Amino acid sequence: MSNKTWRTSTQLVHGGTRRSAFDETCEGLYLTSGYIYATAEEQEATFKEEIKRYQYSRFANPTVGMFEERMAMIEGANYCLATATGMAAINMALMAQLKAGDRVVASRALFGSCLHIINTILPKFGIETELVDGHDLNQWETALSKPTRCILLETPSNPTLEIVDLKAVCDLAHKVGARVIVDNVFATAVLQKPLEFGADIVAYSTTKYIDGQGRTMGGAVLFNDEALLKDEIMPYFRNTGPSMSPFNAWTQLKGLETMEMRVQKHCENATLVAKFLENLKGVRKVNYPGLHSHPQHKLAMDQMGCGGPMVSFEIDGSKKQAFAFENALELIKICNNLGDSKSLITHPATTTHSKVDPAEKKHLGIGDGLLRLSVGLEDAEDLKDDLVRASKVVFG
């Protein structure tokens, strides 16, 4: 059941639903690896792609298909392929279309594992890579003066919440025939739809705000180009097996139903917490696109409409003080995941970006005093109280 004229809130609840003969209210969970054919001839025709039907759950599954259709509807995309994790989505979006001799330009403010793909894995296959400061359009223009196959960026970035001008970068990339891949995990489709700014591919870790409660892992790749689907991404997907499990798809279908209201509340709480942190003893700097102090505040408002659900901040001192601050928290939990209903904090320099070169970490602003806070759905006043408690323990 789908209707592309539905508004986002309705799509999040009803999009892609296909009921069985039992007319169940909740989406059906099809835990099956294979499918039965009436005849050997039907099976042969399926493998020849003469008929379209379910064949093997590595390729397609009814529950996963409902999740993919709903994701495509809310993103405004023609196609979605769900993957086992967010990194599987990023890897597929890149590797499905790259070959030796190609060139990739990426913003250097990326999640640590994405940087590993760009800096370590792709060069092993003879693919040239270059990093640029995502906020600097002059660097993008210089880097794209040479033939380029793909662009990879995330905005807001993890963990310093840098904003990339999506339309400007997409325009520059398309002039040289490059496809733009946007990791949209921090914004979600609730706040930002990169395809509308000219992006070619949107990737998600659906583990985060789409699941929303820290239960299951997943990823998604969304796009509009039919040739990209048939000639590059689908052959890679079918033959390398990064598919999402039906159970995870079912869980995340339920997550989508409440995503809009959850993300709105996350953003409201994040704004309140960020403003509070600006005046908290021991806090040297707050990174939050919703604050006027953020260097790209106006761009963030234009692209997302608000500051988003994530905050990062620097405290006085070094790793010792940062760890002491985390350890003094009671309500906010120490965890390297994000997008949960619970508020979660981590120390990026020793966790998500621990494998990044020290000089690169310094360039990115990921110092020993930086903490990343995924603001949850608790009462904001309780979160403030917890932050005050930690500040008093560390800074008196």
N, C-alpha and C positions, 0 to 999 in steps of 0.2 A: 504494500500500500504506500504510494508516494504521490505527492502533488507538488511540483516545483513552484507553484504559486503560494504555497504556505509560507508564512513568516518563520523566522528562525526558531522561536520558542516552540512552535508546533512541529517543525521538522525534527527537533531534538527529541520529541516524545514519540512521534509516529513514523518518521521517515524510514523507508526501506522495509517496513514490517510485512512479512509474508506468513499468513496463517496456514496451518495444515488442515486436513479434513476434520480435525477435532475442534477447530475454532477456539483455540486457547487465547486467553487475554494477554498473557505475557509471551514475549517472543520465545519460540521453541529452541531448545538446546539440543543440537544434533551431534552427539558424541559418536561419530562413526569415521572410520578411516577410509572405507570403500563403499561402493554402491553396486546394486544388483542389476544385471541386464536381462531382458526377456529372452534374448537370443544371442548367439555368437556373432551373427551379422550386425546386430545393434552395437555390440562392443567394438567390432572392427570399424564401423562407421564413426563411432565416437572418437577412436584414436586417429582416424583419418581427418577428424574435424569436419566431417560432412554433416553431423548433427551436433547440436549443443545441448549437453546435459551434464549432470554431475558425474565425475569420473574417478576422482581420487582427492582426498581432502588436503593434500599438499597443493593442489591446483585451485580448488574451490570447494566451499562447504556452505550449506544453507544459512547457518548462523553467522558465519564470517561474512557471507554475502550481504546479509541484512546490515551488519555493522559497516561494511564498505559503502553501501548505498546511502546510509544515513550520513556518514562522514562526507561523502561527495556532495550531498545536498546542502549541508550547512557551510561547506567551503566554497560552493559555487563551482565545483569541478565536474568534468565529465567522467573521470575515472578515479578509482581509489583501489589500492592494493594494501591489505593489512599484513603486517609482519610481526615476527615474534618479539622484537624489541625496537626501541627507537634507533639504536645503532645499526640494526639490520636494515632499517629504512634508509638511513643516511648512506650506508655502504651500497645498497642496491641502487639508489638514485644516482650515485657516482659511477660505480663499476659497470652497470648495465650499458652505459653509453660511452665508456672510455676505452682507448687502446693505446699501445705503445706509440709515442710520438705526440700524443695529445698534450694539451696544457690546461691547467686549472689555476684559477685565481681565487683566493679565499680571504675573508676578513680574518685577521689574526685573533680577534676576540671570539674564540669558539670554545665549546666544551672540550675538556682534555682529550677524550677519545676521538673526537672529530679532528683535533690537531694531529693526533697520532696517525690517522688515515692520511691526512694531507702531507705531513712531514716525513713519514716513515714508510707507509704501505704503498702509496701510489708511486713514489720514485723507484721502488723495487721492480715495478712493471714498465719502467721506461716512460713514465708520465711526468712531465715537468710541472712543478708547482711554485706558486709565489704567494706570499702573504702581504696584505696591505692593512693599514689602519682603516677600519670600516667607516669611520666618521669623516675621513678625508677624501673628498671627491677628486682632488688632484692626483692622489695616489692611485685611485681606481682608473682614472683616465690614462695615466702613464702605463700602468700594468696592462691595460686593454688596448694599448697601441700595437700589440702583437697578436697574431691569431690565437684565439682561446676557445676551448671546447665548452667548459663549464665554469660557473661561478658558484661558490658556496658561502653563505653568510647566515648569521642568526641575529635577530633583532627583536626585543632587547637581548643583549649578550649575557652569557653566563661567565663570571658572576658579577661583573662591574656594571651591567645594565647600560652598555653603550647602545646608541640608536643609529641604525643605518638608514639613509634616505633611499627607500625602496624604489621609487619611481626613477630617480636620477641614476641609480646604479643599473637598473633594468634597461633604461634607455641606452646607456653606454655599452652595456653587454650586447644588446641586440644589434648595435651598429657593426660589431665584428662577428655576428652570428653565434654568440655564446648563449647557452641556456643557463638560466638563473635558478638555483636551488635555495630555498629559504627554510631554515629550521625555525618554525613558528611556535615552539613549545611554550615559551614564557608568555606569549600574548594570547594564544588560542584563537580560533575563528570567532570567538565572541567579541574580541577587541580588534582584530586585524586579519584581513584576508589578502595575503600577498598576491594572489592571482589578479586581483583588481588593480594592483599597482604595476602589473606587467611581468610578475614572476612566472616562470615556466613550470616549476615543480615546487610543491610544499611538502615538507617532511615533519613528522611528529614522533615524539616518544609519547604514545598514548598512555603509558604508565603513569604520567603526571596528572594533569588536570582533567583528562578525559575519563580515566578511571576515578581519580579524585579522592580515593580513600585508602591508597597504599596497598591494594589487594593483588592486582595482576599486572603483568608486563605486556607491552605491545608497542607497535609502531604503525605508521601509515605513510604512504606516498600518494600524493594527489596531483592530477594534471589534466590538461584538456586535449593534448595532441594525440590523435588516433594512431599516427605513424609511429610515434614514440612508444605507444603501448604495444603495437603488433610487432615491430621490428627490433625493439631493444629491451624494454622493461619486462614484457610478458615472457619472452624466451629465457631471460635471466631468472625470473621469479620461478617459473615452472621447473627449471633444471638445477637450481641451487638450493631450493627448499627453505626459504626464510619465513614461511607462512605462519600466521597466528593460529593458536589453538582455538577450537570452537568454544571451550569454556571461557577463555579470556575474552573472546569476542562477545559472548553473552553477558559477562560481567560488565564489560565496557559499554554495551548498549544501554544497560541500566544506568551507568555513570553519565552517559550523554543526556539522559532525561533531566538531570538536575544541574548540568554543567553551567548553563547561563546564570542561574541564580547563585550558584556557588562562586563562580568567577567574579561576579559583581560584588559579593560580600568579601571575597579575598581582597579585591581592589580597595574597597572602602576601608577595611582594616589596615591594609598596607599603607594607605595614605595617612591614616591617623598615627600609626606606629612610626612612619618615616618622619613626620613633623615632630613627634615627641623625641625621637632620637637626636634631632638637631640640637636639643638643649640638655641632653643627658650628660652628666659628668663622666668624663673619660672617653667620650666619643669625639673623634677628630674630624670625621667626614662621613656624610651619608650619601649613598648613591641611590637615587630614586627618580625616575623620569617625571614623576608628578610634582616634584619640587621645583620652584623657580630657580633654585641654585644649580639644577642639573644643566650642563652646557647645551643639551639638545632638547630642552623642555618643550619648546614650541613644535619641533618636529615630532616629538612623541605624541603631543596632543593632536596634531594633524593626522598622524597615522593610526593611533590607537584610541584617542578620545579620553584617555586617562593614563595614570602612571603605571598601571599593571599590578600584578599580585606579589611581586618579589621585591625585596629590599636587600642591599648590602651596605655595610658600614665598617669604617676603620676605627679601631680604638687605640688609645695611647699605649705605647709599649711594644712588646714583641710577642712571639709565640707563647711565652709564659703567661702574659696577661690575657691573651686571647683564650687560651685553654682554661685559665682560671675563671674567666667570664662565662664560658660555656658550662663549666662544671658547677657554677653557682646557680644556674637556672633550674627552676623546678617544674614550671608548666611547659615551657618550650623545650622540646626534646632534641638531643644531639643525633643527627641522622643526615646522611648525604643524599637522601632522596628529596623530592620536592613535589608540590602540587597536592599535598595531602590535606584533609580536613583539619589535621593537627598541625600546629606550628612547629617547624623543624629548622634547626640551625646547624651549619657546618663551617669548617675552617678550610677554605678552598686550597690554600697553599700546601696542605698536608693530606688532602683527600682528592677532590675532583680534578685538581690541576697539579697534583704532586709529581707527576712524571714530566711536566713541562720544564724546559730548560730554564735555569735560574735567571738568566739575562732576559729571556722572553717574558717570564713572570713579572719581572721588574717593569718591563716596558708596558705590560698590560695593567699594571697597578694592582697585582695580586701579591700583596706583601704579607708579612707575618701577623699584622694586626687586622687583616680583613676577615670579616665574618659575613656569610650569606644567610639571610633569613627568609624562609618560605613562610609567609604569614598565613595562618590558618583561619578557621571559622569561629574561634573562641570569642568571647567578649573582649574588645580591644582594651578595656580598662584593666582586665586581668593580665593581658600581655604586657601592658605598661608597668604594672606592679612587679611582674617578674623581671623585667629589664632593670628596673630601679634596684631590686634586690641584688642582682648580679653586679651592678655598678657600685653599690655600697660595699660589697664584699671585696671587690678588686681595687677600687679607688677611694674608699672611705666616705 
